[in-house]
Amino acid sequence: MERSEVVVTPGAKQALFESIFSFLSEGDEAVLLDPAWVSYEAMVKMAGGELTRVTLDPETGFTPGDVDISEHVSDDTKLVIVNTPSNPTGGVFSLDELEEIRDLAVDHDFWVVSDEIYEKIIYGAEHHSIGAMDGMRDRTITVNGFSKAYSMTGWRLGYYTAPQELLDEAGKLHSHSVSCATSFAQRGGVAAIDGPQQPVDDMVEEFESRRDALVDALADEGVEIPPPEGAFYAFVPVDGDDLGVSETALQEEHVATTPGSAFGVEGYIRLSYAASEQRILEGVERLSNYL
């Protein structure tokens, strides 16, 4: 099989920016599968693209039975952005769900940006990369990085691969903006990949324990959510305006959350369980009046 070039960037966010900015032209349609990470919308708009938003199951990120993605794409669709495991839901798309998107991409000749930054942080599910599926090699931009799996957030190291025609255009943007990822950070990335992976496994095991503690604590407050299968977030329904709840919880309870409306779905807040179990339980207790 022909090998693909990999472009190394200062963070996966830069990889997404270069991919979207190099691919979309003024008026091109990009489809977001909501809840969707907050920066996708901004990047599409900065590139001059037009947004179509498709709301999936807010708590899992899966496609519920009453939402048919095929009704929201057409021959005019230029790009669909897929994020699995998902930020903010922690949902992991199944093989069947990704095959559905693959079939639509082939039928309507659109491309997919596949954001796989959380691929190693997964619990009991299986990660599938849509770019590896039949018919998708020449229409997929796959983005990943080191911030999540290797806890290298401050190192700002990401990467992407795509068909050569896209890389040729993205290279112009890359060279005239960021020039390159920092050399010592790249060496750190090589050390992370080549080094022992047991610390990653241990981290994921700890995240799973914290996830279970969060889900149980929410259940004790009368809020039942499906256990997230990846990443380290939970998308939790709230009683009232989600932006107001987030602002009040921060000011009065000193608990930082993100309103669901930032991800395209109102009535929810995103909780992160990238904290100690003690702080997670205390946070849920402080939020109890808003759930």
Secondary structure, 3 states (H helix, E strand, C coil): CCCCCCEEECCHHHHHHHHHHHHCCCCCEEEEEECCCHHHHHHHHHCCCEEEEEECCCCCCCCCCCCCHHHHCCCCEEEEEEECCCCCCCCCCCHHHHHHHHHHHHHHCCEEEEECCCCCCECCCCCCCHHHCCCCHHHEEEEEECCCCCCCHHHCCEEEECCHHHHHHHHHHHHCCCCCCCHHHHHHHHHHHHCCCHHHHHHHHHHHHHHHHHHHHHHHCCCCCCCCCECCEEEEECCCCHHHHHHHHHHHHCCCCEEHHHHCCCCEEEEECCCCHHHHHHHHHHHHHHC
